[in-house]
Amino acid sequence: MSASPVIAPVPGTSGRSWAYATVSACVGGILLGVLTNLLQGWLPGAWNQIVNSGGVWSVAAFAAGALVARKTGLSTAVVAGLLAESGLVVGYYGYAEVGRDGMGSLFAPLVWLGMAFIAGPLFGAAGFGWRGTSPRHRVIGLAALAGVFGTEGIHYAWVLHYAPQAWACLALLVLVPLLMGRTHRERVLTLLTALPFSLLAYLVFYRLILTTLLG
């Protein structure tokens, strides 16, 4: 007969955790969407594009996945990332419609909402992987976050010719692994993985998807 105490699960605990995580991600995404719209009006010159970039928006989904990683499973992190990214689109264009001169055609909001349904789950899973115990998952998750800034840097440098913004994004490509990696080996592997991620994401997202959709 075992003397170890039997720990019974608390009914509804997992359900409450899931609800709290998903609602928080959605509300946080909407608020950040409003904030990015406001910051576009406050920041000078081409810097106002930084807050509305795919890299900055992907941080929300990554953070949502990372924050729920220790309390819930991968599926919740994926949903939280989806809701955070979708909330950003809703908050951004909702404020444009109510607080500004209107968002215009529904085409652009629908395109970015479609992108959110792809990027949100991916970066939610990346945040979950980064908070996990598997070294491989941590490297891949963090490389995805660093790589999206590398992608933005390529776009700013080669297409828009905004040199300061390009250097800022490329600096984040390096700083994310250095500051968020747990060991020296993990930092090096993350940076080496993020470099091809950056180029691949640029070719797929900017050169293929956006060119096809937006011309």
CYANA upper distance limits for C-alpha pairs under 8 A (distance plus 0.5 A):
 12 GLY  CA     16 ARG  CA      6.58
 13 THR  CA     17 SER  CA      6.70
 14 SER  CA     18 TRP  CA      6.63
 14 SER  CA     72 THR  CA      7.93
 15 GLY  CA     19 ALA  CA      6.65
 16 ARG  CA     20 TYR  CA      6.50
 17 SER  CA     21 ALA  CA      6.53
 17 SER  CA     71 LYS  CA      7.69
 17 SER  CA     72 THR  CA      7.51
 18 TRP  CA     22 THR  CA      6.61
 18 TRP  CA     72 THR  CA      7.47
 18 TRP  CA     76 THR  CA      6.95
 19 ALA  CA     23 VAL  CA      6.44
 20 TYR  CA     24 SER  CA      6.39
 21 ALA  CA     25 ALA  CA      6.61
 21 ALA  CA     68 VAL  CA      6.89
 21 ALA  CA     76 THR  CA      8.11
 21 ALA  CA     80 ALA  CA      7.06
 22 THR  CA     26 CYS  CA      6.68
 22 THR  CA     76 THR  CA      7.96
 22 THR  CA     79 VAL  CA      7.35
 22 THR  CA     80 ALA  CA      5.53
 22 THR  CA     83 LEU  CA      7.39
 23 VAL  CA     27 VAL  CA      6.62
 24 SER  CA     28 GLY  CA      6.33
 25 ALA  CA     29 GLY  CA      6.45
 25 ALA  CA     64 ALA  CA      6.48
 25 ALA  CA     80 ALA  CA      5.94
 25 ALA  CA     81 GLY  CA      7.72
 25 ALA  CA     83 LEU  CA      6.44
 25 ALA  CA     84 ALA  CA      5.28
 25 ALA  CA     87 GLY  CA      8.48
 26 CYS  CA     30 ILE  CA      6.81
 26 CYS  CA     80 ALA  CA      7.83
 26 CYS  CA     83 LEU  CA      5.32
 26 CYS  CA     84 ALA  CA      5.41
 26 CYS  CA     86 SER  CA      8.10
 26 CYS  CA     87 GLY  CA      5.83
 27 VAL  CA     31 LEU  CA      6.78
 27 VAL  CA     84 ALA  CA      8.08
 27 VAL  CA     87 GLY  CA      7.42
 28 GLY  CA     32 LEU  CA      6.62
 28 GLY  CA     84 ALA  CA      7.11
 28 GLY  CA     87 GLY  CA      7.96
 29 GLY  CA     33 GLY  CA      6.57
 29 GLY  CA     60 ALA  CA      7.40
 29 GLY  CA     83 LEU  CA      7.63
 29 GLY  CA     84 ALA  CA      4.75
 29 GLY  CA     85 GLU  CA      6.65
 29 GLY  CA     86 SER  CA      7.62
 29 GLY  CA     87 GLY  CA      4.79
 29 GLY  CA     88 LEU  CA      5.07
 29 GLY  CA     91 GLY  CA      7.74
 30 ILE  CA     34 VAL  CA      6.89
 30 ILE  CA     84 ALA  CA      7.91
 30 ILE  CA     86 SER  CA      8.48
 30 ILE  CA     87 GLY  CA      4.77
 30 ILE  CA     88 LEU  CA      5.40
 30 ILE  CA     89 VAL  CA      7.92
 30 ILE  CA     90 VAL  CA      6.70
 30 ILE  CA     91 GLY  CA      4.69
 30 ILE  CA     92 TYR  CA      7.84
 31 LEU  CA     35 LEU  CA      6.72
 31 LEU  CA     87 GLY  CA      8.37
 31 LEU  CA     88 LEU  CA      7.81
 31 LEU  CA     91 GLY  CA      6.75
 32 LEU  CA     36 THR  CA      6.58
 32 LEU  CA     88 LEU  CA      6.47
 32 LEU  CA     91 GLY  CA      7.62
 32 LEU  CA     92 TYR  CA      8.39
 33 GLY  CA     37 ASN  CA      6.89
 33 GLY  CA     87 GLY  CA      7.34
 33 GLY  CA     88 LEU  CA      4.47
 33 GLY  CA     89 VAL  CA      6.65
 33 GLY  CA     90 VAL  CA      7.46
 33 GLY  CA     91 GLY  CA      4.76
 33 GLY  CA     92 TYR  CA      4.66
 33 GLY  CA     93 TYR  CA      8.32
 34 VAL  CA     38 LEU  CA      6.82
 34 VAL  CA     88 LEU  CA      8.00
 34 VAL  CA     91 GLY  CA      5.38
 34 VAL  CA     92 TYR  CA      5.37
 34 VAL  CA     94 GLY  CA      8.27
 34 VAL  CA     95 TYR  CA      6.34
 35 LEU  CA     39 LEU  CA      6.55
 35 LEU  CA     92 TYR  CA      8.17
 36 THR  CA     40 GLN  CA      6.68
 36 THR  CA     51 VAL  CA      6.07
 36 THR  CA     52 ASN  CA      6.60
 36 THR  CA     92 TYR  CA      7.26
 37 ASN  CA     41 GLY  CA      7.49
 37 ASN  CA     52 ASN  CA      8.10
 37 ASN  CA     92 TYR  CA      5.99
 37 ASN  CA     95 TYR  CA      7.68
 37 ASN  CA     96 ALA  CA      7.68
 38 LEU  CA     42 TRP  CA      7.05
 39 LEU  CA     43 LEU  CA      6.35
 39 LEU  CA     48 ASN  CA      7.20
 39 LEU  CA     51 VAL  CA      7.41
 40 GLN  CA     48 ASN  CA      4.94
 40 GLN  CA     49 GLN  CA      7.26
 40 GLN  CA     51 VAL  CA      7.34
 40 GLN  CA     52 ASN  CA      7.89
 41 GLY  CA     48 ASN  CA      7.56
 42 TRP  CA     48 ASN  CA      7.92
 43 LEU  CA     47 TRP  CA      6.50
 43 LEU  CA     48 ASN  CA      5.44
 44 PRO  CA     48 ASN  CA      6.71
 46 ALA  CA     50 ILE  CA      8.24
 46 ALA  CA    162 TYR  CA      7.99
 46 ALA  CA    165 GLN  CA      8.46
 47 TRP  CA     51 VAL  CA      8.27
 47 TRP  CA    165 GLN  CA      7.44
 48 ASN  CA     52 ASN  CA      7.75
 49 GLN  CA     53 SER  CA      6.62
 50 ILE  CA     56 VAL  CA      7.73
 50 ILE  CA    165 GLN  CA      7.87
 51 VAL  CA     56 VAL  CA      6.61
 51 VAL  CA     57 TRP  CA      8.25
 52 ASN  CA     56 VAL  CA      7.37
 52 ASN  CA     57 TRP  CA      7.46
 53 SER  CA     57 TRP  CA      6.82
 53 SER  CA    152 GLU  CA      7.99
 54 GLY  CA     58 SER  CA      6.44
 54 GLY  CA    148 VAL  CA      7.91
 54 GLY  CA    152 GLU  CA      7.89
 55 GLY  CA     59 VAL  CA      7.13
 55 GLY  CA    145 LEU  CA      8.23
 55 GLY  CA    148 VAL  CA      5.76
 55 GLY  CA    149 PHE  CA      5.73
 55 GLY  CA    152 GLU  CA      7.06
 56 VAL  CA     60 ALA  CA      7.89
 57 TRP  CA     61 ALA  CA      7.88
 57 TRP  CA     85 GLU  CA      7.36
 57 TRP  CA     88 LEU  CA      7.85
 58 SER  CA     62 PHE  CA      6.73
 58 SER  CA     85 GLU  CA      7.61
 58 SER  CA    119 ALA  CA      7.56
 58 SER  CA    120 GLY  CA      7.62
 58 SER  CA    123 PHE  CA      6.97
 58 SER  CA    145 LEU  CA      7.96
 58 SER  CA    148 VAL  CA      8.33
 59 VAL  CA     63 ALA  CA      6.41
 59 VAL  CA    123 PHE  CA      8.27
 59 VAL  CA    145 LEU  CA      7.66
 60 ALA  CA     64 ALA  CA      6.61
 60 ALA  CA     81 GLY  CA      7.89
 60 ALA  CA     84 ALA  CA      6.65
 60 ALA  CA     85 GLU  CA      7.11
 61 ALA  CA     65 GLY  CA      6.74
 61 ALA  CA     80 ALA  CA      7.57
 61 ALA  CA     81 GLY  CA      4.51
 61 ALA  CA     82 LEU  CA      7.31
 61 ALA  CA     83 LEU  CA      8.44
 61 ALA  CA     84 ALA  CA      5.94
 61 ALA  CA     85 GLU  CA      6.16
 61 ALA  CA    119 ALA  CA      8.46
 61 ALA  CA    120 GLY  CA      5.87
 61 ALA  CA    121 PRO  CA      7.97
 61 ALA  CA    123 PHE  CA      5.91
 61 ALA  CA    124 GLY  CA      5.47
 61 ALA  CA    127 GLY  CA      8.14
 62 PHE  CA     66 ALA  CA      6.65
 62 PHE  CA     81 GLY  CA      7.06
 62 PHE  CA    120 GLY  CA      8.45
 62 PHE  CA    123 PHE  CA      5.20
 62 PHE  CA    124 GLY  CA      5.29
 62 PHE  CA    125 ALA  CA      7.91
 62 PHE  CA    126 ALA  CA      6.68
 62 PHE  CA    127 GLY  CA      4.91
 62 PHE  CA    128 PHE  CA      8.21
 62 PHE  CA    145 LEU  CA      7.90
 63 ALA  CA     67 LEU  CA      6.45
 63 ALA  CA     81 GLY  CA      8.47
 63 ALA  CA    124 GLY  CA      7.80
 63 ALA  CA    127 GLY  CA      6.58
 64 ALA  CA     68 VAL  CA      7.03
 64 ALA  CA     77 ALA  CA      7.31
 64 ALA  CA     80 ALA  CA      6.20
 64 ALA  CA     81 GLY  CA      6.04
 64 ALA  CA     84 ALA  CA      7.31
 64 ALA  CA    124 GLY  CA      6.70
 64 ALA  CA    127 GLY  CA      7.74
 65 GLY  CA     69 ALA  CA      6.63
 65 GLY  CA     76 THR  CA      8.29
 65 GLY  CA     77 ALA  CA      4.70
 65 GLY  CA     78 VAL  CA      7.08
 65 GLY  CA     80 ALA  CA      6.64
 65 GLY  CA     81 GLY  CA      6.21
 65 GLY  CA    123 PHE  CA      7.76
 65 GLY  CA    124 GLY  CA      4.56
 65 GLY  CA    125 ALA  CA      6.55
 65 GLY  CA    126 ALA  CA      7.66
 65 GLY  CA    127 GLY  CA      5.15
 65 GLY  CA    128 PHE  CA      5.42
 66 ALA  CA     70 ARG  CA      8.49
 66 ALA  CA     77 ALA  CA      7.83
 66 ALA  CA    124 GLY  CA      7.67
 66 ALA  CA    126 ALA  CA      8.38
 66 ALA  CA    127 GLY  CA      4.71
 66 ALA  CA    128 PHE  CA      5.22
 66 ALA  CA    129 GLY  CA      8.22
 66 ALA  CA    130 TRP  CA      7.48
 66 ALA  CA    131 ARG  CA      6.32
 67 LEU  CA    127 GLY  CA      8.41
 67 LEU  CA    128 PHE  CA      8.39
 68 VAL  CA     72 THR  CA      6.24
 68 VAL  CA     73 GLY  CA      8.29
 68 VAL  CA     76 THR  CA      7.93
 68 VAL  CA     77 ALA  CA      6.60
 68 VAL  CA    128 PHE  CA      8.00
 69 ALA  CA     73 GLY  CA      6.86
 69 ALA  CA     74 LEU  CA      7.65
 69 ALA  CA     77 ALA  CA      7.02
 69 ALA  CA    127 GLY  CA      8.26
 69 ALA  CA    128 PHE  CA      5.57
 69 ALA  CA    131 ARG  CA      6.85
 69 ALA  CA    132 GLY  CA      7.85
 70 ARG  CA    131 ARG  CA      8.07
 72 THR  CA     76 THR  CA      6.72
 72 THR  CA     77 ALA  CA      7.91
 73 GLY  CA     77 ALA  CA      7.06
 74 LEU  CA     78 VAL  CA      6.69
 74 LEU  CA    125 ALA  CA      7.07
 74 LEU  CA    128 PHE  CA      7.06
 75 SER  CA     79 VAL  CA      6.80
 76 THR  CA     80 ALA  CA      6.46
 77 ALA  CA     81 GLY  CA      6.57
 77 ALA  CA    121 PRO  CA      8.16
 77 ALA  CA    124 GLY  CA      5.76
 77 ALA  CA    125 ALA  CA      6.47
 77 ALA  CA    127 GLY  CA      8.30
 77 ALA  CA    128 PHE  CA      6.70
 78 VAL  CA     82 LEU  CA      6.73
 78 VAL  CA    120 GLY  CA      7.74
 78 VAL  CA    121 PRO  CA      4.88
 78 VAL  CA    122 LEU  CA      7.51
 78 VAL  CA    123 PHE  CA      8.28
 78 VAL  CA    124 GLY  CA      5.31
 78 VAL  CA    125 ALA  CA      5.83
 79 VAL  CA     83 LEU  CA      6.65
 79 VAL  CA    120 GLY  CA      8.48
 79 VAL  CA    121 PRO  CA      6.83
 79 VAL  CA    124 GLY  CA      7.94
 80 ALA  CA     84 ALA  CA      6.51
 80 ALA  CA    120 GLY  CA      8.45
 80 ALA  CA    121 PRO  CA      8.15
 80 ALA  CA    124 GLY  CA      7.04
 81 GLY  CA     85 GLU  CA      6.61
 81 GLY  CA    120 GLY  CA      4.99
 81 GLY  CA    121 PRO  CA      5.58
 81 GLY  CA    122 LEU  CA      8.05
 81 GLY  CA    123 PHE  CA      6.86
 81 GLY  CA    124 GLY  CA      4.55
 81 GLY  CA    125 ALA  CA      7.99
 82 LEU  CA     86 SER  CA      6.48
 82 LEU  CA    116 ALA  CA      7.11
 82 LEU  CA    117 PHE  CA      6.41
 82 LEU  CA    118 ILE  CA      8.35
 82 LEU  CA    119 ALA  CA      8.01
 82 LEU  CA    120 GLY  CA      4.50
 82 LEU  CA    121 PRO  CA      5.41
 82 LEU  CA    124 GLY  CA      7.59
 83 LEU  CA     87 GLY  CA      6.21
 83 LEU  CA    120 GLY  CA      7.69
 84 ALA  CA     88 LEU  CA      6.82
 84 ALA  CA    120 GLY  CA      7.51
 85 GLU  CA     89 VAL  CA      7.22
 85 GLU  CA    116 ALA  CA      5.78
 85 GLU  CA    117 PHE  CA      8.15
 85 GLU  CA    119 ALA  CA      8.01
 85 GLU  CA    120 GLY  CA      5.61
 86 SER  CA     90 VAL  CA      6.80
 86 SER  CA    113 LEU  CA      6.54
 86 SER  CA    116 ALA  CA      5.88
 86 SER  CA    117 PHE  CA      7.46
 86 SER  CA    120 GLY  CA      7.82
 87 GLY  CA     91 GLY  CA      6.35
 88 LEU  CA     92 TYR  CA      6.39
 89 VAL  CA     93 TYR  CA      6.58
 89 VAL  CA     94 GLY  CA      8.50
 89 VAL  CA    109 PRO  CA      7.46
 89 VAL  CA    112 TRP  CA      7.27
 89 VAL  CA    113 LEU  CA      6.65
 89 VAL  CA    116 ALA  CA      8.15
 90 VAL  CA     94 GLY  CA      5.98
 91 GLY  CA     95 TYR  CA      6.46
 92 TYR  CA     96 ALA  CA      6.80
 93 TYR  CA     97 GLU  CA      6.63
 93 TYR  CA    103 MET  CA      6.54
 93 TYR  CA    109 PRO  CA      7.28
 94 GLY  CA     98 VAL  CA      6.72
 94 GLY  CA    103 MET  CA      8.30
 95 TYR  CA     99 GLY  CA      5.62
 95 TYR  CA    100 ARG  CA      7.39
 96 ALA  CA    100 ARG  CA      5.38
 96 ALA  CA    101 ASP  CA      7.22
 96 ALA  CA    102 GLY  CA      5.85
 96 ALA  CA    103 MET  CA      5.76
 97 GLU  CA    101 ASP  CA      6.91
 97 GLU  CA    102 GLY  CA      4.27
 97 GLU  CA    103 MET  CA      5.44
 97 GLU  CA    104 GLY  CA      8.49
 98 VAL  CA    102 GLY  CA      7.10
105 SER  CA    109 PRO  CA      8.48
106 LEU  CA    110 LEU  CA      6.63
107 PHE  CA    111 VAL  CA      6.68
108 ALA  CA    112 TRP  CA      6.75
109 PRO  CA    113 LEU  CA      6.47
110 LEU  CA    114 GLY  CA      6.58
111 VAL  CA    115 MET  CA      6.83
111 VAL  CA    213 LEU  CA      8.38
112 TRP  CA    116 ALA  CA      6.59
113 LEU  CA    117 PHE  CA      6.90
114 GLY  CA    118 ILE  CA      7.32
115 MET  CA    119 ALA  CA      6.50
116 ALA  CA    120 GLY  CA      5.68
117 PHE  CA    121 PRO  CA      7.30
118 ILE  CA    122 LEU  CA      7.06
119 ALA  CA    123 PHE  CA      6.48
120 GLY  CA    124 GLY  CA      6.41
121 PRO  CA    125 ALA  CA      6.54
122 LEU  CA    126 ALA  CA      6.70
123 PHE  CA    127 GLY  CA      6.57
123 PHE  CA    141 GLY  CA      8.19
123 PHE  CA    144 ALA  CA      7.94
123 PHE  CA    145 LEU  CA      7.92
124 GLY  CA    128 PHE  CA      6.80
125 ALA  CA    129 GLY  CA      6.61
125 ALA  CA    141 GLY  CA      7.92
126 ALA  CA    130 TRP  CA      6.69
126 ALA  CA    137 HIS  CA      8.43
126 ALA  CA    138 ARG  CA      8.49
126 ALA  CA    140 ILE  CA      7.67
126 ALA  CA    141 GLY  CA      4.37
126 ALA  CA    142 LEU  CA      7.27
126 ALA  CA    144 ALA  CA      7.27
126 ALA  CA    145 LEU  CA      8.09
127 GLY  CA    131 ARG  CA      6.96
127 GLY  CA    141 GLY  CA      6.51
127 GLY  CA    142 LEU  CA      7.91
128 PHE  CA    132 GLY  CA      6.88
128 PHE  CA    141 GLY  CA      8.10
129 GLY  CA    134 SER  CA      8.12
129 GLY  CA    137 HIS  CA      5.39
129 GLY  CA    138 ARG  CA      5.70
129 GLY  CA    140 ILE  CA      8.07
129 GLY  CA    141 GLY  CA      5.85
130 TRP  CA    137 HIS  CA      6.82
130 TRP  CA    138 ARG  CA      4.43
130 TRP  CA    139 VAL  CA      7.50
130 TRP  CA    140 ILE  CA      8.22
130 TRP  CA    141 GLY  CA      5.62
130 TRP  CA    142 LEU  CA      6.41
131 ARG  CA    138 ARG  CA      7.30
132 GLY  CA    137 HIS  CA      7.67
132 GLY  CA    138 ARG  CA      7.04
133 THR  CA    137 HIS  CA      8.35
133 THR  CA    138 ARG  CA      7.93
134 SER  CA    138 ARG  CA      6.71
135 PRO  CA    139 VAL  CA      6.71
135 PRO  CA    186 GLU  CA      7.96
136 ARG  CA    140 ILE  CA      6.73
137 HIS  CA    141 GLY  CA      6.40
138 ARG  CA    142 LEU  CA      6.54
139 VAL  CA    143 ALA  CA      6.36
139 VAL  CA    181 GLY  CA      8.47
139 VAL  CA    186 GLU  CA      6.82
139 VAL  CA    187 ARG  CA      8.40
139 VAL  CA    189 LEU  CA      7.19
139 VAL  CA    190 THR  CA      5.49
139 VAL  CA    193 THR  CA      8.28
140 ILE  CA    144 ALA  CA      6.66
140 ILE  CA    190 THR  CA      7.42
140 ILE  CA    193 THR  CA      7.80
141 GLY  CA    145 LEU  CA      7.26
142 LEU  CA    146 ALA  CA      6.75
142 LEU  CA    176 VAL  CA      8.07
142 LEU  CA    177 PRO  CA      7.28
142 LEU  CA    180 MET  CA      8.24
142 LEU  CA    181 GLY  CA      8.24
142 LEU  CA    190 THR  CA      7.04
143 ALA  CA    147 GLY  CA      6.14
143 ALA  CA    177 PRO  CA      7.80
143 ALA  CA    190 THR  CA      5.54
143 ALA  CA    191 LEU  CA      7.08
143 ALA  CA    193 THR  CA      6.37
143 ALA  CA    194 ALA  CA      4.96
143 ALA  CA    197 PHE  CA      7.90
144 ALA  CA    148 VAL  CA      6.78
144 ALA  CA    194 ALA  CA      6.91
144 ALA  CA    197 PHE  CA      7.35
145 LEU  CA    149 PHE  CA      7.57
145 LEU  CA    176 VAL  CA      8.16
146 ALA  CA    150 GLY  CA      7.05
146 ALA  CA    172 LEU  CA      7.28
146 ALA  CA    173 LEU  CA      5.13
146 ALA  CA    174 VAL  CA      7.74
146 ALA  CA    176 VAL  CA      6.18
146 ALA  CA    177 PRO  CA      7.37
146 ALA  CA    191 LEU  CA      8.20
146 ALA  CA    194 ALA  CA      6.43
147 GLY  CA    151 THR  CA      6.67
147 GLY  CA    173 LEU  CA      6.77
147 GLY  CA    194 ALA  CA      5.04
147 GLY  CA    195 LEU  CA      6.89
147 GLY  CA    196 PRO  CA      8.39
147 GLY  CA    197 PHE  CA      5.82
147 GLY  CA    198 SER  CA      4.93
147 GLY  CA    201 ALA  CA      8.34
148 VAL  CA    152 GLU  CA      6.83
148 VAL  CA    173 LEU  CA      8.43
148 VAL  CA    197 PHE  CA      8.22
148 VAL  CA    198 SER  CA      6.53
148 VAL  CA    201 ALA  CA      7.75
149 PHE  CA    153 GLY  CA      6.59
149 PHE  CA    169 CYS  CA      5.64
149 PHE  CA    170 LEU  CA      7.05
149 PHE  CA    172 LEU  CA      6.85
149 PHE  CA    173 LEU  CA      6.04
149 PHE  CA    198 SER  CA      7.98
150 GLY  CA    154 ILE  CA      6.81
150 GLY  CA    169 CYS  CA      6.69
150 GLY  CA    170 LEU  CA      5.97
150 GLY  CA    172 LEU  CA      8.24
150 GLY  CA    173 LEU  CA      5.85
150 GLY  CA    194 ALA  CA      8.20
150 GLY  CA    195 LEU  CA      7.71
150 GLY  CA    198 SER  CA      5.43
150 GLY  CA    199 LEU  CA      8.19
151 THR  CA    155 HIS  CA      6.88
151 THR  CA    198 SER  CA      5.08
151 THR  CA    199 LEU  CA      6.85
151 THR  CA    201 ALA  CA      6.79
151 THR  CA    202 TYR  CA      5.65
152 GLU  CA    156 TYR  CA      6.63
152 GLU  CA    166 ALA  CA      7.73
152 GLU  CA    169 CYS  CA      6.86
152 GLU  CA    202 TYR  CA      8.28
153 GLY  CA    157 ALA  CA      6.56
153 GLY  CA    165 GLN  CA      7.68
153 GLY  CA    166 ALA  CA      4.78
153 GLY  CA    167 TRP  CA      7.26
153 GLY  CA    168 ALA  CA      8.07
153 GLY  CA    169 CYS  CA      5.39
153 GLY  CA    170 LEU  CA      5.92
154 ILE  CA    158 TRP  CA      6.35
154 ILE  CA    159 VAL  CA      8.28
154 ILE  CA    166 ALA  CA      7.37
154 ILE  CA    199 LEU  CA      8.43
154 ILE  CA    202 TYR  CA      7.86
155 HIS  CA    159 VAL  CA      5.79
155 HIS  CA    160 LEU  CA      7.03
155 HIS  CA    166 ALA  CA      8.19
155 HIS  CA    202 TYR  CA      7.94
155 HIS  CA    206 TYR  CA      8.38
156 TYR  CA    160 LEU  CA      5.37
156 TYR  CA    161 HIS  CA      6.11
156 TYR  CA    162 TYR  CA      5.75
156 TYR  CA    163 ALA  CA      7.43
156 TYR  CA    165 GLN  CA      6.98
156 TYR  CA    166 ALA  CA      5.49
157 ALA  CA    161 HIS  CA      5.24
157 ALA  CA    162 TYR  CA      6.34
157 ALA  CA    163 ALA  CA      6.37
157 ALA  CA    166 ALA  CA      5.84
162 TYR  CA    166 ALA  CA      6.61
163 ALA  CA    167 TRP  CA      6.68
164 PRO  CA    168 ALA  CA      6.70
165 GLN  CA    169 CYS  CA      6.77
166 ALA  CA    170 LEU  CA      6.66
167 TRP  CA    171 ALA  CA      6.45
168 ALA  CA    172 LEU  CA      6.92
169 CYS  CA    173 LEU  CA      6.81
170 LEU  CA    174 VAL  CA      7.17
171 ALA  CA    175 LEU  CA      6.54
172 LEU  CA    176 VAL  CA      6.17
173 LEU  CA    177 PRO  CA      7.92
173 LEU  CA    191 LEU  CA      8.15
173 LEU  CA    194 ALA  CA      8.07
174 VAL  CA    178 LEU  CA      6.99
174 VAL  CA    191 LEU  CA      7.19
175 LEU  CA    179 LEU  CA      6.30
176 VAL  CA    180 MET  CA      6.20
176 VAL  CA    181 GLY  CA      8.20
177 PRO  CA    181 GLY  CA      5.64
177 PRO  CA    186 GLU  CA      8.47
177 PRO  CA    187 ARG  CA      5.53
177 PRO  CA    188 VAL  CA      8.12
177 PRO  CA    190 THR  CA      6.43
177 PRO  CA    191 LEU  CA      6.54
178 LEU  CA    187 ARG  CA      6.09
180 MET  CA    187 ARG  CA      8.42
181 GLY  CA    186 GLU  CA      6.28
181 GLY  CA    187 ARG  CA      5.44
181 GLY  CA    190 THR  CA      8.23
182 ARG  CA    186 GLU  CA      6.89
182 ARG  CA    187 ARG  CA      7.66
183 THR  CA    187 ARG  CA      6.72
184 HIS  CA    188 VAL  CA      6.80
185 ARG  CA    189 LEU  CA      6.65
186 GLU  CA    190 THR  CA      6.42
187 ARG  CA    191 LEU  CA      6.73
188 VAL  CA    192 LEU  CA      6.69
189 LEU  CA    193 THR  CA      6.54
190 THR  CA    194 ALA  CA      6.45
191 LEU  CA    195 LEU  CA      6.89
192 LEU  CA    196 PRO  CA      8.03
193 THR  CA    197 PHE  CA      6.91
194 ALA  CA    198 SER  CA      6.51
195 LEU  CA    199 LEU  CA      7.24
196 PRO  CA    200 LEU  CA      6.55
197 PHE  CA    201 ALA  CA      6.42
198 SER  CA    202 TYR  CA      6.65
199 LEU  CA    203 LEU  CA      6.76
200 LEU  CA    204 VAL  CA      6.66
201 ALA  CA    205 PHE  CA      6.12
201 ALA  CA    206 TYR  CA      8.24
202 TYR  CA    206 TYR  CA      5.82
202 TYR  CA    207 ARG  CA      7.16
203 LEU  CA    207 ARG  CA      5.40
203 LEU  CA    208 LEU  CA      6.86
204 VAL  CA    208 LEU  CA      5.54
204 VAL  CA    209 ILE  CA      6.77
205 PHE  CA    209 ILE  CA      5.50
205 PHE  CA    210 LEU  CA      6.61
206 TYR  CA    210 LEU  CA      5.61
206 TYR  CA    211 THR  CA      6.84
207 ARG  CA    211 THR  CA      6.08
208 LEU  CA    212 THR  CA      6.48
209 ILE  CA    213 LEU  CA      6.67
210 LEU  CA    214 LEU  CA      6.00
210 LEU  CA    215 GLY  CA      7.55
211 THR  CA    215 GLY  CA      5.16
